[in-house]
Amino acid sequence: MSDHASYAGPQAPPSGSRRADGPPPPPRPEADHAREALLGVRREVAKAVVGQEAAVTGMIIALLARGHVLLEGVPGVAKTLLVRSIAASLAVETKRVQFTPDLMPGDITGSLVYDARSSDFAFRPGPVFTNLLLADEINRTPPKTQSALLEAMEERQVSVDGEPRALPSPFLVAATQNPVEYEGTYPLPEAQLDRFLLKVTVPLPQRDHELEVLQRHASGFDPRDLAAAGIRAVAGPDDLAAGAAAVRQVQVSPEVAGYIVDIARATRQSPSLALGVSPRGATALLATSRAWAWLNGRGYVTPDDVKALVHATLAHRLSLRPEAELEGVGVGSVLDSAVASVHVPR
């Protein structure tokens, strides 16, 4: 689920794999139905978006692990269309916020409004009160407004005038951003980045994918009319709840748990990094690995599951030292070195 791995549908467990704590529990019918429904989301999204399967799978993993996704890419690679297509294929409520330099925190969370009829203040919910919030171009608004999402993303609630208000369930923030070197952007602070379960880079399409995009548009495809593209809702809150419950039953052997911890600790010891992976990052890698294993039809996590998710889950939590940046060292290569230094359990 990173630039180094892509999701290709359910796979059989690798030969010779084993679990230290016995055979996996028998599958439950509702969990099997949920898996098929969520895999169907990928097919629906493909009716509108070409060649971005990794990003779609990242969104599904985040929904199963109750996390959030940050999609980064240059303008025009269908980041917003991808999120809208996923929302259309899920029977959940969705809202969109276009982040701009003049956006205020209350425009997202809601605020108290004076009601003349009752001579009192009443709370008017903001767009964050939804199941899937599209935070479009989140890094084009100042940090003060970006931080308005911190409590919502972590606690699943919003506090206004000292009173907490719970958000609906499920709740997912799907944020898009342009690369930080683009004009008019505000880099997300470390605390904000750490709240995202996954960061997925949406690349420029390959030639054959770009050709297919042009052919679709030549045939009358309208990205503003997803219903005309044939996208329909194939999964809903019950499927997400059943899938999330099944993911929590995916077992992790002590050896694989130790492998995750050792990867996190290896990043903290890297001389190229000013900030390594925190325990929150390690638990995030555990959660994404379990969701990936379940989507692949297994009831246990393997080291390969961890490797498949390590870049998308951890890379955005790392901070390079200034001298490493001057030398042109990339976060991805540093993370690869940290992973390579850790013994892989068998």
C-alpha positions in Angstrom: 0.0 0.0 0.0 2.9 2.2 -0.6 4.9 3.2 -3.6 6.6 -0.2 -3.2 3.5 -2.4 -3.0 0.0 -2.5 -4.5 -3.1 -4.3 -3.4 -4.1 -7.1 -5.9 -7.1 -8.7 -4.2 -7.3 -11.6 -1.7 -4.3 -13.9 -1.6 -3.6 -17.2 -0.1 -1.3 -17.3 3.0 2.3 -17.7 2.0 3.5 -21.3 2.1 5.2 -22.2 5.3 3.5 -19.4 7.2 2.5 -20.1 10.7 1.1 -18.5 13.8 2.5 -19.0 17.3 -1.0 -19.0 18.9 -2.8 -21.7 16.9 -5.1 -21.7 13.8 -7.1 -18.6 12.8 -10.7 -18.4 14.0 -13.4 -19.6 11.5 -14.7 -16.9 9.2 -18.0 -15.3 10.0 -20.6 -14.9 7.3 -21.1 -11.2 8.0 -17.4 -10.6 7.8 -17.1 -12.4 4.5 -20.0 -10.3 3.1 -18.3 -7.1 4.4 -15.0 -8.1 2.7 -16.7 -8.7 -0.7 -18.7 -5.4 -0.3 -15.6 -3.4 0.4 -13.6 -5.0 -2.4 -16.6 -4.0 -4.6 -15.8 -0.4 -3.7 -12.6 -0.7 -5.7 -14.6 -1.8 -8.8 -17.0 1.1 -8.5 -14.3 3.7 -8.1 -12.5 2.3 -11.2 -15.6 3.5 -13.2 -14.4 7.1 -12.6 -10.8 6.9 -11.6 -8.1 5.1 -13.6 -5.1 3.4 -12.1 -5.1 4.6 -8.5 -5.9 1.3 -6.8 -3.3 1.9 -4.0 -5.0 5.1 -2.9 -8.5 3.4 -3.0 -7.2 0.5 -0.9 -5.6 3.0 1.6 -9.0 4.6 2.1 -10.6 1.2 2.8 -7.9 0.3 5.2 -8.4 3.6 7.0 -12.1 2.9 7.3 -11.5 -0.5 8.7 -8.8 0.7 11.2 -10.8 3.8 12.2 -8.1 6.1 10.9 -7.7 9.0 8.4 -6.0 9.4 5.1 -3.8 12.2 3.6 -3.6 12.1 -0.2 -0.7 14.1 -1.7 -0.2 14.8 -5.3 0.2 17.6 -7.9 -3.0 19.3 -9.1 -5.0 17.4 -11.6 -4.3 13.8 -10.7 -7.9 13.1 -9.5 -7.4 13.3 -5.7 -10.8 15.0 -5.2 -12.5 12.8 -7.7 -11.1 9.7 -6.0 -12.6 10.7 -2.6 -15.9 11.7 -4.2 -16.1 8.3 -6.0 -15.4 6.4 -2.8 -18.1 8.4 -1.0 -20.5 7.6 -3.8 -19.8 3.9 -3.5 -20.4 3.9 0.2 -23.9 4.5 1.7 -22.6 7.0 4.2 -23.0 10.7 4.6 -20.3 12.8 3.2 -19.4 16.6 3.2 -16.7 18.6 1.6 -14.7 21.6 2.9 -12.6 23.6 0.5 -9.6 24.8 2.6 -8.7 28.4 1.8 -6.5 31.0 3.5 -9.5 32.8 5.0 -11.2 29.7 6.4 -11.9 29.9 10.1 -12.0 27.0 12.7 -15.7 27.5 13.3 -16.3 27.0 9.6 -15.3 23.4 10.1 -16.4 22.5 13.6 -19.5 24.7 13.9 -20.2 27.5 16.3 -22.7 29.0 18.7 -25.3 31.2 17.0 -27.7 33.6 18.8 -31.3 32.6 18.4 -33.5 35.6 18.7 -36.7 33.5 19.2 -35.3 31.8 22.3 -33.0 34.6 23.4 -30.2 32.1 23.7 -27.2 30.7 21.9 -27.7 27.5 19.9 -25.0 25.2 18.4 -24.9 25.1 14.6 -23.0 22.0 13.6 -20.2 22.4 11.0 -19.4 20.1 8.1 -17.2 17.9 10.4 -20.4 16.3 11.6 -20.5 13.7 8.9 -19.2 10.2 8.1 -16.7 11.1 5.4 -15.2 14.5 5.4 -13.3 15.6 2.3 -10.8 18.2 3.5 -9.8 19.5 0.1 -6.3 21.1 -0.2 -5.9 21.1 3.6 -2.4 22.7 3.4 -3.8 25.9 1.7 -5.2 27.1 5.1 -3.1 28.4 8.0 -2.1 26.1 10.9 -4.7 27.7 13.2 -7.5 26.3 11.0 -5.7 23.1 10.3 -5.6 22.4 14.0 -9.4 22.6 14.3 -9.4 19.0 13.1 -7.0 17.7 15.7 -9.7 16.9 18.4 -12.1 15.6 15.8 -9.6 13.2 14.3 -8.2 11.9 17.6 -11.2 11.9 19.9 -14.1 11.7 17.5 -15.7 14.7 19.1 -15.7 18.5 18.9 -15.7 20.8 21.9 -17.4 24.2 21.5 -17.7 26.5 24.5 -16.4 23.7 26.7 -19.0 21.2 25.8 -17.9 18.0 23.9 -20.2 16.9 21.0 -19.7 13.4 19.6 -19.2 12.9 15.9 -21.1 10.2 13.9 -19.7 6.7 13.4 -18.0 5.9 11.2 -15.9 9.0 10.8 -13.1 9.5 8.3 -11.2 12.6 7.3 -9.9 12.2 3.7 -7.6 15.2 3.2 -5.9 16.2 0.0 -2.8 18.4 -0.3 -0.4 19.6 -2.9 3.3 19.1 -2.4 4.7 21.6 0.1 7.0 23.2 -2.4 3.9 24.6 -4.3 3.1 28.3 -3.8 0.5 29.2 -1.3 0.8 26.1 0.9 1.3 25.8 4.6 3.2 22.6 5.8 1.1 20.5 8.2 2.7 20.5 11.7 4.0 17.2 13.0 1.1 16.8 15.5 -1.4 17.1 12.6 0.5 14.7 10.3 0.7 12.2 13.2 -3.1 12.1 13.3 -3.3 10.6 9.8 -3.2 6.9 9.8 -1.9 6.8 6.2 -0.3 9.2 3.7 -0.7 8.0 0.2 1.1 9.7 -2.7 -1.1 10.0 -5.8 1.3 9.8 -8.7 1.0 11.1 -12.3 -0.6 8.3 -14.4 1.2 5.9 -16.6 0.8 6.5 -20.4 -1.8 3.8 -20.9 -3.8 5.1 -17.9 -3.6 8.7 -19.1 -4.7 7.5 -22.6 -7.7 5.8 -21.0 -8.6 9.0 -19.2 -8.7 10.9 -22.4 -10.7 8.3 -24.2 -13.3 8.3 -21.4 -13.6 12.1 -21.6 -13.9 11.9 -25.4 -16.8 9.4 -24.9 -18.6 11.9 -22.7 -17.4 11.2 -19.2 -18.3 14.0 -16.8 -16.4 13.9 -13.5 -19.1 16.1 -11.9 -21.8 13.5 -12.6 -20.7 10.3 -10.9 -24.2 8.8 -11.2 -23.9 9.0 -15.0 -20.6 7.1 -14.7 -22.6 4.2 -13.1 -21.1 4.4 -9.6 -23.5 2.9 -7.1 -23.3 2.3 -3.3 -22.2 -1.2 -2.8 -21.2 -1.0 1.0 -22.6 0.8 4.0 -22.1 1.4 7.7 -23.0 -2.2 8.6 -20.3 -3.6 6.3 -17.8 -1.2 7.7 -18.7 -2.1 11.3 -18.5 -5.9 10.5 -15.2 -5.4 8.7 -13.7 -3.4 11.6 -14.9 -6.0 14.1 -13.3 -8.7 12.0 -10.0 -6.8 11.7 -9.8 -6.5 15.5 -9.9 -10.3 15.6 -6.9 -10.6 13.3 -4.1 -12.1 15.4 -0.6 -10.9 15.7 2.1 -13.2 16.9 4.7 -11.9 19.5 7.3 -12.2 16.8 5.5 -10.0 14.4 4.6 -7.5 17.1 8.3 -7.4 18.0 9.2 -6.8 14.4 6.9 -3.7 14.3 8.5 -2.4 17.5 12.0 -3.0 16.2 11.2 -1.0 13.0 9.9 1.9 15.0 13.0 1.9 17.3 15.3 1.6 14.3 14.0 4.9 13.0 14.7 6.6 16.3 18.3 5.5 16.1 18.8 6.7 12.5 21.5 9.5 12.3 19.6 11.0 9.4 16.3 11.6 11.3 15.5 14.3 13.8 12.2 12.6 14.6 11.6 8.9 14.5 8.4 6.9 14.8 6.5 7.3 18.1 4.6 4.5 19.8 1.5 6.0 18.1 3.1 5.2 14.8 3.9 1.7 15.8 0.3 1.1 16.8 -0.8 2.6 13.5 1.4 0.1 11.6 -0.1 -2.7 13.7 -3.7 -1.5 12.8 -3.0 -1.1 9.0 -1.2 -4.5 8.8 -4.2 -6.2 10.4 -6.6 -4.5 8.0 -4.4 -5.5 5.0 -4.2 -9.1 6.2 -8.0 -9.3 6.6 -8.5 -7.8 3.1 -6.2 -10.6 1.8 -8.4 -13.2 3.4 -6.2 -14.1 6.4 -6.8 -14.1 10.1 -3.2 -13.4 11.1 -0.5 -10.8 10.2 2.8 -11.7 8.4 6.0 -9.7 8.1 5.1 -9.1 4.5 1.9 -7.4 5.6 4.0 -5.1 7.8 6.4 -4.3 4.9 3.6 -3.6 2.5 2.2 -0.9 4.8 5.4 0.5 6.3 5.9 3.4 3.9 2.3 4.6 3.8 2.0 4.4 7.6 5.3 5.7 8.8 7.0 7.9 6.2 5.0 11.0 7.0 5.8 10.7 10.7 9.5 11.1 10.1 11.5 14.3 10.1 14.9 14.6 8.5 17.8 16.4 10.1 18.8 19.6 8.2 22.2 18.2 7.2 20.5 15.1 5.7 18.2 17.3 3.7 21.1 19.3 2.4 22.7 16.1 1.2 19.6 15.2 -0.7 18.7 12.2 1.5 15.0 11.2 1.2 12.7 10.0 4.0 11.8 6.9 1.9 15.4 5.7 1.6 16.1 6.3 5.3 13.0 4.2 6.2 14.1 1.5 3.8 17.5 1.4 5.6 15.8 1.2 9.0 13.6 -1.7 7.8 16.5 -3.5 6.3 18.4 -3.3 9.6 15.7 -5.2 11.4 15.7 -9.0 11.6 12.6 -10.5 9.8 10.9 -13.2 11.9 10.1 -16.5 10.2 
